[in-house]
Amino acid sequence: MRQARVRIGMGVLAAFLATGAAGAQQVAAPAVQVDPDGTVHVPAMTVPVSPMLSPEAQRYVAEHLREMQQPAMVAQKDGVPVFMMPYIARAKARFAYGLAERRIGGVRVFDYAPRAGIKPGNRHRVLINLHGGGFMGCFPGCAELESIPIAALGGIRVVSVDYRQGPAHKFPAASEDVAAVYRVLLRTYPAANIGIYGCSAGGMLTGMATAWFQRHGLPRPGAIGVFCAGLTSSANGFGGDADYMTAAVGEARPAPSGSSRPGSALPYLAGTDPSDPLVAPAASDAVLGKFPPTLILTATRGFELSSAVRTHGALVRLGVDAELHVWEGLFHGFFYNSDVPESQEAYAVILRFFDRKLGR
């Protein structure tokens, strides 16, 4: 296939060797400059879609990069980003599930279940989904794409929480809402049988809520999933090299310039302290060391990659049962498109993890 290419001029690690067609004559590469403080200046370069991806995923990456350059495609209509609408339509057609909208602990939720019924091994288990969207929307859009495949394929109940978000609400409103739902579910399910997961902001909130439970004396859940996210805080994104190295080739956007107060990029977290473990659990070994088994999913073009790797390393260092799965060549929240084989691989990883770690 003809591969889409993204031209970037930013700090991406690279070495350039060009060979002539006839005599394999070596051509000098543009110089990479390094400042005394280690800042690297890399010339403009061309990055193809990874040949390691399935053909479906290669087309998906090219489509995603084009869509991310169109403001109309990322705009939300009734809580659904426009570019996600085809994904939702296909997920609803592909997976057999039921949905009930209700309130649990005073919080609105979408309650998903497989149409064929809960599998016998999952009758005393439940998953809580915390949707993505930068704490600024994407309910029900992100909730649908994170919950429908898991409920249908896993034969398990999934409760997706419509937690309070910015800019109308500030931290810790979302953590409070998750705790309210969790308290009610604890009346029916043992804590060891409850799993919590989310993507992007929902992945962050999964960690934040787990820390919130610790602070307020609630039992820890049986297992959690931090997807498309990490548990660190940064003014520019999730922090680390990925702010500069993967956002361009994954989201078709330039590297951040300048600096701002940590947390200010997300209105929901404005004014928070990045060293507060209720905001960034990875800031505290004491908090992170008490985490339940944790599954972390990311991709080599995900702008959360550095934070995900850092979070996993800290969990392992502290003796927490933690898994890190990284998909080659894909981007932030890649598994929202259920057509792609790599997304189906991700669903299988998620379901196997919760099946192994939750109580029965």
Disulfide bonds with the S-S distance in Angstrom:
Cys138-Cys142 2.02
Cys199-Cys228 1.94
